Amino acid sequence: MINIKELPSGVRLITEPMEGIRSVCIGIWCNTGSINERPEEYGISHFIEHMLFKGTENRTPFEIVDDMDVLGADINAFTGKETTCYYVKCLDEHLLSACDVLVDMIENPLFDEQEMEREKLVVIEEINMNADDPDDVALDALENVVFAGSGLEHPVLGFKETVNAFSQDMVRNYYDEHYTRDAITVSVAGSFDNETLEAYLNDKFMKLGSKQREDSKPVYCVSPDNQTIYKDIEQAHICMGIPTVSCTHPFRYKLSMLSTILGGGMSSRLFQHVREQKGLAYSVYSMNGFYTTAGTFVIAAGVAIDRVDETLEAVKEELNKLRDEPVTEHEFISAKNQLKANYIYSQENVKSRMSANGRNYFALGKCPSQDEVLEMLDAITIEELEEAKMIIADADNYSIVNVTGRGNEA
C-alpha cells in the first residue's frame, strides 16, 4: 500500500513497503528541471545535480561515494525537464546510513569553485557525447522545433556557452531558490521499518528554504516545421513529432495504446510496413512523451541517406491508414495486453517503484496503485481509440528533423 505523509518540514514522504525482498530504494525528488531555467541558466539544473556529488560541509567528494561503497549501496541521480532525483538503493539494514549521505548532499552542498570548474569540463564532455549521438541530436532538435519559445524547447544538458558561464553565485542562488521544502518529496520503496524511517526524517530538510521561486512555464506549440542537420555519419536519423496532451489528460493511456499499435514492437504497423515489407529501416518506432504542461508523439527511424523521402512517404501511408481505417479488435487486445505487461514488468523492483511514485506525485498529485493503473487500461474501449487517434493521425501536422550525412554531396 502506498502512503503519503507531510513531514514537519513540509516535505512529502511517500512510502511503499514491498514484501519478500531485502533491499530498499530511497529517492529525494526536487520539483525543478530545465523547464524552470531562464536563458542564462540553461543546463544549471543538471549542473547542480553533478555538483551535489562534489562535497558537502561534512564529506569530501570521495567520502560521499566511499560511504556508499562500504555499504554496498548504489547511488545515482538524474535530471529531467521537470524534476531532479537523487537516489540510493541498498540493503534494508543500511537504509539510515545511506539516507544520511543522501540528505547531507541535499542539505549541505559546498559548490566549491575549483570543483565547479572541473565539473564544467565533465558536463561539456557529456554535451559533446550527446552531440555525437544522432538519435539524441534528432530528439533534442525536434523538441526545440515543436516547443519553440517555451521552457521545454532547450536540452536538459544546456549548452557549452551557458555551462561555461555559470558562477558560484549563480549556482548557489538557483539552488537556494529551487531546492526548497515545498519542492522536495522523498519516495521510498522496498523493505524498511516505517516508524524508524519517519523518526529519522522528522527533523531533516529544515535548513532548506520554505518556498520555491515561481517560474512561468508557458508552452507554445508552433506550426509544423522541417529541419535538416548534417553530421559526419553514414545514415539518416529521422525524427518526426507532433504536440499532444499532458500527463493529466484522459487521453494519455489511449495515446500510449495507439503508439503501441503504430510503432511499439515487431508486430506494429510501422515495423511491419517500413522495415519488413519495404526494407527501409533497421530501427523504426514510435513513442509518447508526457509532461505536466504538454506532450509529444514521436516517430523515429534510422535509414539510408538516399531513402529518407521514401521512408517519410511510408510513414505517411501508415498515418493515413490510422486516420481512415478503424483499429482492429486484434490490434486493440494486443496493445492493451502489451501495455499492461510492460507496466507490471517495469514495477517489479524497488527502484522502479520509487521512481514511479515520485514521478506520479509531481505529475498527478497522487500515486495510483498498480491495480488502479490496470483498471484504467482495462476500461479503455476501442471506440475511445477512434477519438484519440485524430490527435496524431494527420501527417501534415508533424514537424520533421533529419539528422543525416551528406552522402553524394560530400
One Martini backbone bead per residue (centre of mass of N, CA, C, O) as a GRO file, in nm:
protein
  410
    1MET     BB    1   0.096   0.036   0.022
    2ILE     BB    2   0.044   0.374  -0.037
    3ASN     BB    3   0.204   0.647   0.138
    4ILE     BB    4   0.118   0.990   0.241
    5LYS     BB    5   0.332   1.240   0.399
    6GLU     BB    6   0.380   1.515   0.612
    7LEU     BB    7   0.634   1.670   0.730
    8PRO     BB    8   0.742   1.915   0.943
    9SER     BB    9   0.888   2.063   0.690
   10GLY     BB   10   0.682   1.985   0.426
   11VAL     BB   11   0.775   1.731   0.332
   12ARG     BB   12   0.723   1.460   0.133
   13LEU     BB   13   0.615   1.115   0.208
   14ILE     BB   14   0.675   0.814   0.025
   15THR     BB   15   0.540   0.483   0.083
   16GLU     BB   16   0.641   0.130  -0.021
   17PRO     BB   17   0.594  -0.170   0.070
   18MET     BB   18   0.785  -0.484   0.016
   19GLU     BB   19   0.765  -0.812  -0.020
   20GLY     BB   20   1.033  -1.050  -0.024
   21ILE     BB   21   1.268  -0.844   0.049
   22ARG     BB   22   1.612  -0.668   0.117
   23SER     BB   23   1.549  -0.399  -0.026
   24VAL     BB   24   1.606  -0.037  -0.092
   25CYS     BB   25   1.459   0.279  -0.209
   26ILE     BB   26   1.578   0.620  -0.213
   27GLY     BB   27   1.419   0.934  -0.309
   28ILE     BB   28   1.511   1.269  -0.392
   29TRP     BB   29   1.284   1.513  -0.490
   30CYS     BB   30   1.280   1.783  -0.733
   31ASN     BB   31   1.079   2.056  -0.859
   32THR     BB   32   1.322   2.056  -1.096
   33GLY     BB   33   1.426   2.187  -1.422
   34SER     BB   34   1.465   2.306  -1.737
   35ILE     BB   35   1.184   2.465  -1.726
   36ASN     BB   36   1.301   2.677  -1.496
   37GLU     BB   37   1.492   2.812  -1.694
   38ARG     BB   38   1.680   3.059  -1.789
   39PRO     BB   39   1.879   3.134  -2.043
   40GLU     BB   40   2.140   3.167  -1.849
   41GLU     BB   41   2.053   2.864  -1.709
   42TYR     BB   42   2.114   2.657  -1.909
   43GLY     BB   43   2.186   2.353  -1.726
   44ILE     BB   44   2.176   2.397  -1.405
   45SER     BB   45   2.025   2.154  -1.295
   46HIS     BB   46   2.233   1.945  -1.393
   47PHE     BB   47   2.481   2.071  -1.256
   48ILE     BB   48   2.381   2.039  -0.965
   49GLU     BB   49   2.367   1.738  -0.966
   50HIS     BB   50   2.674   1.710  -0.983
   51MET     BB   51   2.758   1.897  -0.732
   52LEU     BB   52   2.629   1.715  -0.499
   53PHE     BB   53   2.896   1.514  -0.536
   54LYS     BB   54   3.125   1.764  -0.453
   55GLY     BB   55   3.050   1.815  -0.162
   56THR     BB   56   3.035   1.888   0.185
   57GLU     BB   57   3.047   1.987   0.512
   58ASN     BB   58   3.110   1.653   0.581
   59ARG     BB   59   3.209   1.576   0.276
   60THR     BB   60   3.380   1.446   0.043
   61PRO     BB   61   3.364   1.318  -0.261
   62PHE     BB   62   3.485   1.046  -0.173
   63GLU     BB   63   3.307   0.994   0.081
   64ILE     BB   64   3.040   0.962  -0.060
   65VAL     BB   65   3.117   0.702  -0.228
   66ASP     BB   66   3.250   0.535  -0.001
   67ASP     BB   67   3.004   0.514   0.188
   68MET     BB   68   2.849   0.345  -0.024
   69ASP     BB   69   3.045   0.109  -0.077
   70VAL     BB   70   3.054  -0.001   0.216
   71LEU     BB   71   2.732  -0.076   0.185
   72GLY     BB   72   2.662  -0.165  -0.116
   73ALA     BB   73   2.568   0.088  -0.265
   74ASP     BB   74   2.352   0.275  -0.492
   75ILE     BB   75   2.437   0.586  -0.647
   76ASN     BB   76   2.226   0.846  -0.795
   77ALA     BB   77   2.115   1.055  -1.085
   78PHE     BB   78   1.854   1.279  -1.231
   79THR     BB   79   1.759   1.490  -1.510
   80GLY     BB   80   1.487   1.682  -1.619
   81LYS     BB   81   1.248   1.897  -1.725
   82GLU     BB   82   1.091   1.884  -1.412
   83THR     BB   83   1.305   1.692  -1.261
   84THR     BB   84   1.494   1.578  -0.967
   85CYS     BB   85   1.703   1.286  -0.877
   86TYR     BB   86   1.806   1.121  -0.570
   87TYR     BB   87   1.960   0.793  -0.520
   88VAL     BB   88   1.925   0.484  -0.316
   89LYS     BB   89   2.047   0.148  -0.315
   90CYS     BB   90   1.986  -0.103  -0.055
   91LEU     BB   91   2.005  -0.252   0.220
   92ASP     BB   92   1.790  -0.242   0.481
   93GLU     BB   93   2.018  -0.217   0.710
   94HIS     BB   94   2.133   0.069   0.549
   95LEU     BB   95   1.932   0.307   0.520
   96LEU     BB   96   2.022   0.535   0.723
   97SER     BB   97   2.310   0.563   0.615
   98ALA     BB   98   2.224   0.644   0.329
   99CYS     BB   99   2.048   0.886   0.406
  100ASP     BB  100   2.273   1.059   0.529
  101VAL     BB  101   2.412   1.118   0.261
  102LEU     BB  102   2.174   1.231   0.094
  103VAL     BB  103   2.092   1.463   0.285
  104ASP     BB  104   2.364   1.604   0.287
  105MET     BB  105   2.366   1.679  -0.014
  106ILE     BB  106   2.104   1.857  -0.001
  107GLU     BB  107   2.179   2.049   0.255
  108ASN     BB  108   2.536   2.068   0.216
  109PRO     BB  109   2.653   2.213  -0.024
  110LEU     BB  110   2.944   2.377  -0.147
  111PHE     BB  111   3.034   2.487  -0.429
  112ASP     BB  112   3.315   2.461  -0.530
  113GLU     BB  113   3.508   2.625  -0.754
  114GLN     BB  114   3.704   2.402  -0.843
  115GLU     BB  115   3.487   2.187  -0.887
  116MET     BB  116   3.328   2.344  -1.097
  117GLU     BB  117   3.546   2.359  -1.318
  118ARG     BB  118   3.576   2.053  -1.351
  119GLU     BB  119   3.268   1.991  -1.409
  120LYS     BB  120   3.239   2.144  -1.669
  121LEU     BB  121   3.410   1.948  -1.835
  122VAL     BB  122   3.223   1.706  -1.796
  123VAL     BB  123   2.963   1.828  -1.917
  124ILE     BB  124   3.084   1.895  -2.195
  125GLU     BB  125   3.135   1.597  -2.263
  126GLU     BB  126   2.837   1.523  -2.253
  127ILE     BB  127   2.756   1.710  -2.483
  128ASN     BB  128   2.942   1.580  -2.693
  129MET     BB  129   2.819   1.297  -2.677
  130ASN     BB  130   2.536   1.384  -2.766
  131ALA     BB  131   2.638   1.505  -3.046
  132ASP     BB  132   2.732   1.200  -3.143
  133ASP     BB  133   2.418   1.134  -3.124
  134PRO     BB  134   2.171   1.134  -3.355
  135ASP     BB  135   1.926   1.070  -3.179
  136ASP     BB  136   1.963   1.298  -2.973
  137VAL     BB  137   1.967   1.529  -3.173
  138ALA     BB  138   1.684   1.481  -3.292
  139LEU     BB  139   1.517   1.506  -3.028
  140ASP     BB  140   1.611   1.787  -2.945
  141ALA     BB  141   1.527   1.932  -3.210
  142LEU     BB  142   1.228   1.865  -3.198
  143GLU     BB  143   1.161   2.014  -2.933
  144ASN     BB  144   1.256   2.287  -3.041
  145VAL     BB  145   1.031   2.300  -3.256
  146VAL     BB  146   0.762   2.227  -3.103
  147PHE     BB  147   0.864   2.429  -2.833
  148ALA     BB  148   0.903   2.705  -2.926
  149GLY     BB  149   0.949   2.946  -2.659
  150SER     BB  150   0.979   2.737  -2.433
  151GLY     BB  151   1.082   2.540  -2.156
  152LEU     BB  152   1.102   2.272  -2.361
  153GLU     BB  153   1.324   2.337  -2.591
  154HIS     BB  154   1.566   2.280  -2.419
  155PRO     BB  155   1.821   2.113  -2.307
  156VAL     BB  156   1.919   1.974  -2.013
  157LEU     BB  157   2.237   2.030  -2.056
  158GLY     BB  158   2.255   2.253  -2.242
  159PHE     BB  159   2.534   2.471  -2.302
  160LYS     BB  160   2.850   2.557  -2.324
  161GLU     BB  161   2.811   2.862  -2.271
  162THR     BB  162   2.642   2.838  -2.009
  163VAL     BB  163   2.822   2.655  -1.840
  164ASN     BB  164   3.081   2.836  -1.849
  165ALA     BB  165   2.910   3.087  -1.700
  166PHE     BB  166   2.900   2.967  -1.434
  167SER     BB  167   2.864   3.069  -1.110
  168GLN     BB  168   2.857   3.043  -0.781
  169ASP     BB  169   2.616   3.235  -0.741
  170MET     BB  170   2.423   3.111  -0.944
  171VAL     BB  171   2.411   2.828  -0.822
  172ARG     BB  172   2.331   2.903  -0.534
  173ASN     BB  173   2.070   3.059  -0.607
  174TYR     BB  174   1.921   2.830  -0.750
  175TYR     BB  175   1.923   2.639  -0.517
  176ASP     BB  176   1.777   2.822  -0.307
  177GLU     BB  177   1.512   2.862  -0.505
  178HIS     BB  178   1.456   2.525  -0.550
  179TYR     BB  179   1.567   2.389  -0.277
  180THR     BB  180   1.275   2.332  -0.127
  181ARG     BB  181   1.033   2.213   0.078
  182ASP     BB  182   0.793   2.244  -0.140
  183ALA     BB  183   0.990   2.069  -0.365
  184ILE     BB  184   1.006   1.814  -0.176
  185THR     BB  185   1.038   1.451  -0.225
  186VAL     BB  186   1.005   1.135  -0.064
  187SER     BB  187   1.092   0.809  -0.195
  188VAL     BB  188   0.989   0.476  -0.079
  189ALA     BB  189   1.104   0.135  -0.159
  190GLY     BB  190   1.049  -0.174   0.021
  191SER     BB  191   1.257  -0.255   0.293
  192PHE     BB  192   1.103  -0.120   0.593
  193ASP     BB  193   1.073   0.096   0.874
  194ASN     BB  194   0.854   0.344   0.913
  195GLU     BB  195   0.908   0.467   1.195
  196THR     BB  196   1.216   0.497   1.166
  197LEU     BB  197   1.214   0.676   0.916
  198GLU     BB  198   1.044   0.911   1.025
  199ALA     BB  199   1.223   0.980   1.265
  200TYR     BB  200   1.466   1.059   1.091
  201LEU     BB  201   1.307   1.284   0.900
  202ASN     BB  202   1.167   1.499   1.092
  203ASP     BB  203   1.452   1.697   1.110
  204LYS     BB  204   1.469   1.736   0.809
  205PHE     BB  205   1.527   2.015   0.583
  206MET     BB  206   1.538   2.290   0.758
  207LYS     BB  207   1.768   2.445   0.586
  208LEU     BB  208   1.568   2.497   0.387
  209GLY     BB  209   1.369   2.656   0.214
  210SER     BB  210   1.015   2.714   0.186
  211LYS     BB  211   1.008   2.865  -0.112
  212GLN     BB  212   0.973   2.860  -0.439
  213ARG     BB  213   1.041   2.976  -0.725
  214GLU     BB  214   0.867   3.146  -0.965
  215ASP     BB  215   0.784   2.993  -1.283
  216SER     BB  216   0.720   3.029  -1.593
  217LYS     BB  217   0.534   2.766  -1.816
  218PRO     BB  218   0.505   2.803  -2.113
  219VAL     BB  219   0.332   2.663  -2.406
  220TYR     BB  220   0.439   2.638  -2.747
  221CYS     BB  221   0.266   2.536  -3.040
  222VAL     BB  222   0.388   2.521  -3.336
  223SER     BB  223   0.431   2.512  -3.644
  224PRO     BB  224   0.525   2.318  -3.871
  225ASP     BB  225   0.863   2.180  -3.921
  226ASN     BB  226   1.175   2.167  -4.096
  227GLN     BB  227   1.495   1.980  -4.040
  228THR     BB  228   1.849   1.989  -4.121
  229ILE     BB  229   2.126   1.783  -4.006
  230TYR     BB  230   2.473   1.777  -4.037
  231LYS     BB  231   2.679   1.484  -4.029
  232ASP     BB  232   2.941   1.244  -3.971
  233ILE     BB  233   2.751   1.015  -4.135
  234GLU     BB  234   2.586   0.709  -4.285
  235GLN     BB  235   2.304   0.811  -4.175
  236ALA     BB  236   1.961   0.858  -4.126
  237HIS     BB  237   1.776   1.051  -3.872
  238ILE     BB  238   1.444   1.031  -3.803
  239CYS     BB  239   1.225   1.294  -3.655
  240MET     BB  240   0.879   1.291  -3.574
  241GLY     BB  241   0.634   1.542  -3.454
  242ILE     BB  242   0.367   1.607  -3.203
  243PRO     BB  243   0.154   1.770  -3.026
  244THR     BB  244  -0.038   1.697  -2.735
  245VAL     BB  245  -0.063   1.583  -2.411
  246SER     BB  246  -0.082   1.560  -2.093
  247CYS     BB  247  -0.051   1.354  -1.807
  248THR     BB  248  -0.366   1.443  -1.719
  249HIS     BB  249  -0.496   1.334  -1.959
  250PRO     BB  250  -0.739   1.104  -2.066
  251PHE     BB  251  -0.552   1.022  -2.336
  252ARG     BB  252  -0.288   0.894  -2.250
  253TYR     BB  253  -0.344   0.578  -2.270
  254LYS     BB  254  -0.449   0.589  -2.560
  255LEU     BB  255  -0.181   0.686  -2.687
  256SER     BB  256  -0.016   0.444  -2.591
  257MET     BB  257  -0.176   0.238  -2.753
  258LEU     BB  258  -0.126   0.363  -3.035
  259SER     BB  259   0.182   0.339  -3.025
  260THR     BB  260   0.185   0.032  -3.016
  261ILE     BB  261   0.043  -0.011  -3.289
  262LEU     BB  262   0.236   0.164  -3.468
  263GLY     BB  263   0.551   0.147  -3.283
  264GLY     BB  264   0.600  -0.093  -3.032
  265GLY     BB  265   0.683  -0.337  -3.234
  266MET     BB  266   0.714  -0.612  -3.446
  267SER     BB  267   0.383  -0.594  -3.506
  268SER     BB  268   0.378  -0.325  -3.599
  269ARG     BB  269   0.308  -0.120  -3.853
  270LEU     BB  270   0.585   0.012  -3.902
  271PHE     BB  271   0.762  -0.237  -3.893
  272GLN     BB  272   0.618  -0.395  -4.120
  273HIS     BB  273   0.632  -0.174  -4.344
  274VAL     BB  274   0.923  -0.039  -4.328
  275ARG     BB  275   1.092  -0.305  -4.280
  276GLU     BB  276   0.962  -0.578  -4.389
  277GLN     BB  277   0.836  -0.477  -4.670
  278LYS     BB  278   1.064  -0.233  -4.755
  279GLY     BB  279   1.355  -0.212  -4.621
  280LEU     BB  280   1.431   0.089  -4.484
  281ALA     BB  281   1.473  -0.017  -4.175
  282TYR     BB  282   1.596  -0.117  -3.872
  283SER     BB  283   1.478   0.137  -3.717
  284VAL     BB  284   1.134   0.160  -3.585
  285TYR     BB  285   0.935   0.405  -3.398
  286SER     BB  286   0.722   0.488  -3.119
  287MET     BB  287   0.634   0.773  -2.893
  288ASN     BB  288   0.580   0.915  -2.575
  289GLY     BB  289   0.553   1.249  -2.422
  290PHE     BB  290   0.501   1.352  -2.077
  291TYR     BB  291   0.381   1.642  -1.930
  292THR     BB  292   0.226   1.881  -1.729
  293THR     BB  293   0.179   2.080  -2.005
  294ALA     BB  294   0.254   1.844  -2.216
  295GLY     BB  295   0.309   1.677  -2.543
  296THR     BB  296   0.438   1.389  -2.737
  297PHE     BB  297   0.465   1.252  -3.068
  298VAL     BB  298   0.692   0.992  -3.192
  299ILE     BB  299   0.884   0.930  -3.492
  300ALA     BB  300   1.143   0.684  -3.565
  301ALA     BB  301   1.439   0.655  -3.792
  302GLY     BB  302   1.685   0.444  -3.958
  303VAL     BB  303   1.841   0.541  -4.269
  304ALA     BB  304   1.917   0.589  -4.569
  305ILE     BB  305   2.002   0.877  -4.718
  306ASP     BB  306   1.837   0.797  -5.004
  307ARG     BB  307   1.547   0.710  -4.814
  308VAL     BB  308   1.379   0.933  -4.679
  309ASP     BB  309   1.131   0.992  -4.859
  310GLU     BB  310   1.029   0.698  -4.862
  311THR     BB  311   0.986   0.678  -4.556
  312LEU     BB  312   0.790   0.915  -4.518
  313GLU     BB  313   0.575   0.791  -4.701
  314ALA     BB  314   0.528   0.533  -4.533
  315VAL     BB  315   0.438   0.680  -4.278
  316LYS     BB  316   0.203   0.832  -4.405
  317GLU     BB  317   0.041   0.581  -4.479
  318GLU     BB  318  -0.006   0.496  -4.178
  319LEU     BB  319  -0.149   0.754  -4.087
  320ASN     BB  320  -0.382   0.735  -4.289
  321LYS     BB  321  -0.481   0.461  -4.191
  322LEU     BB  322  -0.542   0.551  -3.905
  323ARG     BB  323  -0.754   0.765  -3.993
  324ASP     BB  324  -0.945   0.574  -4.200
  325GLU     BB  325  -0.910   0.320  -4.010
  326PRO     BB  326  -0.989   0.092  -3.798
  327VAL     BB  327  -0.921  -0.063  -3.527
  328THR     BB  328  -0.856  -0.369  -3.441
  329GLU     BB  329  -0.925  -0.609  -3.217
  330HIS     BB  330  -0.646  -0.736  -3.214
  331GLU     BB  331  -0.482  -0.477  -3.164
  332PHE     BB  332  -0.623  -0.390  -2.906
  333ILE     BB  333  -0.554  -0.637  -2.732
  334SER     BB  334  -0.249  -0.634  -2.771
  335ALA     BB  335  -0.191  -0.346  -2.662
  336LYS     BB  336  -0.310  -0.384  -2.382
  337ASN     BB  337  -0.127  -0.623  -2.295
  338GLN     BB  338   0.142  -0.481  -2.335
  339LEU     BB  339   0.099  -0.249  -2.135
  340LYS     BB  340   0.048  -0.420  -1.885
  341ALA     BB  341   0.310  -0.580  -1.890
  342ASN     BB  342   0.515  -0.345  -1.896
  343TYR     BB  343   0.424  -0.223  -1.633
  344ILE     BB  344   0.475  -0.463  -1.443
  345TYR     BB  345   0.771  -0.512  -1.512
  346SER     BB  346   0.857  -0.212  -1.419
  347GLN     BB  347   0.754  -0.282  -1.098
  348GLU     BB  348   0.976  -0.529  -0.997
  349ASN     BB  349   1.134  -0.289  -0.840
  350VAL     BB  350   1.242  -0.051  -0.623
  351LYS     BB  351   1.321   0.174  -0.820
  352SER     BB  352   1.060   0.181  -0.988
  353ARG     BB  353   0.872   0.251  -0.755
  354MET     BB  354   1.004   0.506  -0.663
  355SER     BB  355   0.979   0.654  -0.938
  356ALA     BB  356   0.676   0.637  -0.987
  357ASN     BB  357   0.590   0.790  -0.728
  358GLY     BB  358   0.743   1.051  -0.779
  359ARG     BB  359   0.627   1.125  -1.056
  360ASN     BB  360   0.322   1.110  -0.988
  361TYR     BB  361   0.311   1.328  -0.773
  362PHE     BB  362   0.402   1.566  -0.953
  363ALA     BB  363   0.195   1.517  -1.193
  364LEU     BB  364  -0.089   1.423  -1.011
  365GLY     BB  365  -0.093   1.426  -0.681
  366LYS     BB  366  -0.048   1.108  -0.702
  367CYS     BB  367  -0.048   0.730  -0.636
  368PRO     BB  368  -0.111   0.491  -0.821
  369SER     BB  369  -0.190   0.185  -0.830
  370GLN     BB  370  -0.168  -0.098  -1.000
  371ASP     BB  371  -0.473  -0.152  -1.011
  372GLU     BB  372  -0.554   0.128  -1.119
  373VAL     BB  373  -0.399   0.116  -1.384
  374LEU     BB  374  -0.529  -0.145  -1.493
  375GLU     BB  375  -0.818  -0.034  -1.489
  376MET     BB  376  -0.771   0.195  -1.693
  377LEU     BB  377  -0.690   0.009  -1.925
  378ASP     BB  378  -0.945  -0.174  -1.924
  379ALA     BB  379  -1.153   0.073  -1.982
  380ILE     BB  380  -1.073   0.083  -2.259
  381THR     BB  381  -1.199   0.150  -2.575
  382ILE     BB  382  -1.215   0.129  -2.916
  383GLU     BB  383  -1.377   0.395  -2.949
  384GLU     BB  384  -1.172   0.584  -2.802
  385LEU     BB  385  -0.944   0.554  -3.011
  386GLU     BB  386  -1.085   0.706  -3.244
  387GLU     BB  387  -1.060   0.982  -3.102
  388ALA     BB  388  -0.749   0.991  -3.028
  389LYS     BB  389  -0.615   0.951  -3.319
  390MET     BB  390  -0.663   1.250  -3.428
  391ILE     BB  391  -0.405   1.375  -3.292
  392ILE     BB  392  -0.186   1.179  -3.484
  393ALA     BB  393  -0.305   1.132  -3.805
  394ASP     BB  394  -0.174   1.404  -3.922
  395ALA     BB  395   0.097   1.447  -4.124
  396ASP     BB  396   0.089   1.771  -4.163
  397ASN     BB  397   0.153   1.824  -3.834
  398TYR     BB  398   0.447   1.748  -3.866
  399SER     BB  399   0.759   1.752  -3.750
  400ILE     BB  400   1.096   1.746  -3.909
  401VAL     BB  401   1.396   1.559  -3.842
  402ASN     BB  402   1.723   1.544  -4.016
  403VAL     BB  403   1.992   1.337  -3.944
  404THR     BB  404   2.274   1.368  -4.168
  405GLY     BB  405   2.450   1.291  -4.423
  406ARG     BB  406   2.583   1.392  -4.747
  407GLY     BB  407   2.686   1.185  -4.922
  408ASN     BB  408   2.721   1.284  -5.252
  409GLU     BB  409   2.795   1.588  -5.166
  410ALA     BB  410   3.100   1.545  -5.056
   0.00000   0.00000   0.00000
